[in-house]
């Protein structure tokens, strides 16, 4: 374990808690506070705790705290502005989704998602035997020996299908949420299929799957909550040990059989050490090419089949080259993440790094108002919470924005359009009848 500056650790921890308590009073109980505290916990573990390592400059701690304030403020402002309109839209979404669900469209989309995930097992060669004889986790083999098939147009198209069907898959999880075994199969089955087809499963993906499973049980099985807490307390130490061992196995090595505490300490140091990488980027003075950033933002919703190689925006790769001082493709290069704070400084510089934080907080505030109070979209809500708390905090905008822009937003756009169109059409039809009242969704009628 790396040496800590306990004064900085105390200051950063206390400041994070104070910021959280202040913002806690600016949002309502329930989903809004879940979003807020999940974000604060994820940010503290991934980007905050490591600011106390002695090799991290003290200026990083201040940068981290300003980012937290900016993101939390952006979230609180948006949820307060759009709370009423969002609740009304949420009721309409629920009303419409309940009718779509009755037509089995949701179930069809769920199975299309699973079949699409299985596509690498059929193309370019049939490898179905991997489902009952899975490959050993070997990250180096995947990267160096080409276990994953070369990306073709067919695989890219399937990738778009997976991206578009993923929100439908999340929506469908509600149907299994009251039955733990079926929910486990629905959550971990796709992870296993992806592992068999790709030859590798990331620790983050497994962690997100476990977190999603537990949070869905917590939301829909109220009587089982005390057992969920007991399970988490019992499983967490085992999960840390298993994750540390998996970090060794995925490199193609055998279990060392060494000191378990040392392995867990090394894992914690690795996962909380992103500020060390961010400090390198901060001190380098190098910034993103704004032209590439603008081109990436404009072309992000477009299929890469159309854009081709005109987009060269790869901030995580560029920052990794700064950290390792090794160009991509040469021996010794590795993707070293900086966390969202380091990426924001790389985007906005020392004076405007808070601006991406405000945008991210506002974006998740909007997602919170759209789906958090929906009984149909429990899976989408849980995913959005985990996306902000873990994926954004660790992999940054480059890791999380594509899923929102290309997956969630089209899904919400279609559902909102259909709900408003159906409401308007039925209202117009009923208004043509004498003495008829305008038709409103059932949930809206109950509020009258």
N, C-alpha and C positions, 0 to 999 in steps of 0.2 A: 504494500500500500504506500502511495506517495505521501510525502510529508505535508501536513496541513498547517495553515496559519489560522489558529483558533479564534483570533480576534476578528479576522475577516469573515470566518464562517459564522460567528455569532451575529455580526452586523448584517450580513446578507440574509441569514435565516430570519432574524427579527424584522428586517425591512420587508421581506416577502410576506410574512404573516400580517404585518400592519397594512400593507397595500391590499392584501386579500380581505381583511376585515373592513376596510373603508369601501372597497368595491362591493363587498357583500351587502352593505346597506343600500346600494344603488340599484340592485336587481331584486327580483321577486324570488320567493322560495320555490323550490322544485327544480325543473330542468335548467333554468337560467343559472342558478347557483351550482348545479352539477357541472355545467359547462365551465363556469368560472374556476371552481376549485380543482377540477380535473386539469385545466390548463396550467394553473399555478403549481400544482404538484409535479406535473410533467416537466415544466420549465425549470423548477428548482432542482429536480433530480438530474436532468440532462445538461442544463446550462448554468445552473446557479451554484450547486454544491462544489463543482470543480473550480469555481472562482477563488476558493480558499486554498488551492494548492500553491505552494510557495513559488513555483516557477511561472505562475500566471501573474501578469502585471496587475496592480491594484486598479488601474483604470478600467479593466474589463468588468469588475464588479459593478461600477457605476453605470457602464454601458448596459449590463444585464438588467439592472433595476429600472433604468429609463425605458428599456424595451418592454418590460412587464407592465409598467404604468401606461405606456402608449397603447399596447394591445388590449389591456383590460379596460381602459377608458373608451377605446373604439367599440369594444363589445357592449359595454354598458349603455353608451349613447344610442347605438342602433336598436338594441332591444327595447329601450324606453320609447323611442320614436315610433317603432313599428309594432309595438305589443298588441294594440287593439286591432289594427288591420291584419296583423299576422294571425291572431286568434280567429278572426272571421274567416280568413283564407284557409286556416287549418281545419276548421269545421267543414268547409266546403270540400276540401281534399278528402277528409274522412268519409264524407257522404258519397263522394264519387268513387273512391277506391272500394268501398264496401259493395258497390254495384258492379264494378269491374271484376272484383274478386269472385263474385257469384258466377261469372261467365268462364271461369277457369283460365283466364288470360294470365293471371299471376302464376299459376302452377305450370303453365306452358313455358313462360319466361324462365322460371326456375330450372326446368329440365333442359332448356336450350343453353342456359349458362353452364350446367354440369357437362353436357355433351361437348360444348365448345372447349371447356377445360381439358377434356379427354382427347381433343384433336391431335396433339403431338404423339399420342400413343398409336394413331392410325397413319400419320403422315410425317415424313416421306416413306417410312416403313412401318409395318404393323409390329407393335411391341406390347401387346396386351399382357404378355406374360409378366411384365414388370408390376402389374397390379397385385399378383400373389408372390412375386419374387422381386421385391423392390431393390434398387441399387443402394449400395452403401453411401452414406453422405460424404462426398468428397468435393469440397469447394475448389481445390486446386485442379482436380481433374476436369471439373466443369469448365473452368476458365482456360486451361491449357490444352486439353485434349478434345475439346469440342463435343462433349456429351450432348449438349443442347443442339438440336438441328439448326442449321443456318437459316436465318430469317428470310422467308420468301414472301411474295405477294399474298399467297394463301394464308400463311401464318399471320401476316399483318391484318388481313381482313378478319380472321378469327379473333385477333386481339381487340379489334373494334367492337365485335359482337360481345365479347366478354365484358368490355368496359361499359357498353350500353345496357347489358342485361344485369350487371352487378346490383344496381339499385332495386331491380325487381326481385333479385335473390334476397336482398336484405329485407324487402317488404314481406316476402314469403316466410321468413323466419318466425314471424308472429304465429303462424299456424302450428309451429312445433314448440312454442315457448313454454307451454304448460306441461310438456312431457320431456323430462330431462334426457332420456336415452335418444329419442328422435331428434331433439335439438342438438345433442352431441354429434350425431351422424350428419346432420345438416351443416354444422359449423366446421367440423374437422374432416369430413369426407372430401370437400373441395381442396383442402390443404394437402391431403394424402394424394389425391389425383395429380395435383400440380407437382408434388414432390416426385412421383413416379415418372411423370412426363418430362420434367426438367432435371432430375438428378440431384436436386438440392432444395432445401427448405431453410429459410432464414430464421434466426432466433426471434427477430421482430415479428415475423408473420405468425409464428407459433404463439408468441406472447399476446398478440392482438386477438388471435382466435380464443385463447383461454379467457382473456378479459371480456370479449364479447359474449361468450357463453355464460360467464358468471353474472354479467350485468343484465342480460336478458332474463335469466332466472330471477334475479333480484327484482326486476320490474314487474314480472307477470306472476310470480309465485310468492305472494306476500307471506304465507304461513311458513315458508321454508327459509326465510331470511336469516334466522338465527343459526340454522344449519349451514347456510352459505358462509356466514362469518366464521364459524368453527372450522369449516373446510379450508377456507383461505389461510387461517392461522396455522393449520397443520401442514398445508401443502407448500406454503411460501418457502420455508427452508429447503424442502426437497426440490422445488423448482429452481432455486439458486444453484444448488449442487448439480442438478441435471443440466442446467444451462452452461455451467462451467465445464462439465465433462463434454458436452456437445461441441463446445468451442474447440476442443482438442480433436474429437472424432471427425468433425467436418473438414479438417485439414488433411485427412487421410492417415492420421496417426492412430495408434492404439492407445487405450487408456493408460495413463502414466502410473496410476496407483499411488501417487504422491499424497502430500498433505492436502486434505479437502479444504481446510480453512485458507490455505495459501492460494488455491485455485479460485475460491470464491472471492477472496480479496483482490486477486488479479482481474477478475471479471468486473467487480465494482469499480476498480480504478479505470478500466477501459471504458465502461459505459458512462462514467462521470467525468472522464478526462477530455471531453470535446473542447472545453475552454482552452486547453493547451494548444490545440490546433487553431482555434479561433484567434488566439494571441499572435500566432505567426502571420495570419492574414492581416490582422489589425496593424501590426508593426511593419508589414511589407509596403504599405501605402498604395498597393495596386487596387484598382476598382474594375467593375464590370464594364464592358463596352456597351454604352447606352443604345447604340444603334442595333446591336444584336439583341439586347433586351426588348426593345420596341418591336423588332421583327418577330421575336419569339411570342410576345404577347398577342400580336395581330394574327399570327398563323397557328396559335395553339388550338383553336377549335377545328382546324382543317386537318383532314387525314394526311399523314406523312407521305402517302403514296402520291398526293398532289404536290406537296411542298418539296419533296425530294431532299436534296442536300443544301438547299438555300439557307436553312436554319442551322447555324453553328453554335447556338447558345448552349453551353455546357458548364454552368457555374461550379457544380460539384467537382467536375474533372479539372477545371482551371484551378480551383482552390487546392485540390489534392496535389497538383503539380507544384504549387507554391510550398505546400507543407513538406512534401517528400523531396523537393528539388530534383525530381526525376520526371521526364516527359512520359506521357501515357504510351504504352507499348514497349517500353524498355524494361529490362529486368529490375526488380525491386520496387516498381511502382505499385501503389495500392490506393484505394479510395478511402481517404481519411476525411471523415465528416467534421464540420466545424460547429454544427448546431445552427439554429435559426438566428442567433445573435450574430455570429460571425458572418453568416450569409447576408444579413441585413446591412452590416457595415460594408461588406463587399459591394452591395447594390447601391446604398445611399451615401457612403462616405461617412466621415466623422461627424457631420452636421445634420444629415437627413436620414440616418439609419432608422429613426423612429417612424418615418412615413410608411414603410412596408408593414410595420407593426400595427399601425392604426388601420390600414387596409385589411390586414388579416383578421384583426379583432372585429372589425365591422362586418366582414364577410361571414364569420361564424356567428355573429349576432343575428344576421339575416337568416342563416340556416336554422338557428335556434327558434326564431319566431315562426318559421315555415312548418317545422315538423315536430318540435319537441312536445307539443300538447296533443299530438295525433295518436289515437289508439291503434291505428293501422300501421304507422311508421316507426314502431319501437326499434326495429333493427337499424333503420336509417339514422335515428337519433343516437343510438349507441355508437354507430360507426363514426358519425360526425364528432362526437365527444372524443373518441380515441384518435381520430385523425388530427384534431387540434392538440390534444395532450401529448401524443407520442410522435406521430409521423411528421407534423410540422416542426415540433420542437427539435427533432433529431435530424431529419433530412431536409428541412427548409421548404421554401415555396416550390422549388424545382421538383421536390418529391411528392408534394401534396396537391398543388394546383391542378395538374392534368386530370386527376380523378374528379375534382369538383366541376371543372369547366366542361369536360367531355363526358362525364357520367351523371353526376347528380343534377346539374342545372338542366340538361335536356329532359331528364325524367320529371323534374318539378315543372318545367315549362309545359310539357304535354298534359300533365295531370291538372294543373291550374287552368289551362286553356279548355280542357274538356269539362271541368267542373263549372266554369263560368258559362260556357256555351250551352251546356245542358240546362243550367238554371235559367238562363235567359230565354231559351226556346220554350221551356215548359211554362215560364211565367207569361210569355207572350200568348201562348195557346190558352191559358186559363183566363187571361184578361179579356180575351175575345168573348168569353161567356159572361152574360149580365150578372152583376152583383158578386163577381168572383174576386177573391183576394189574391194578391201576388203570391206565387209559390216560393217558399224559401226552404232551404235544407232543414231536415228534422231537428238538428241541433240548434239552428237559429230559431226555429219555432218554439223550442222549449225555453228560450231566453226571453220571449215576449211576455 
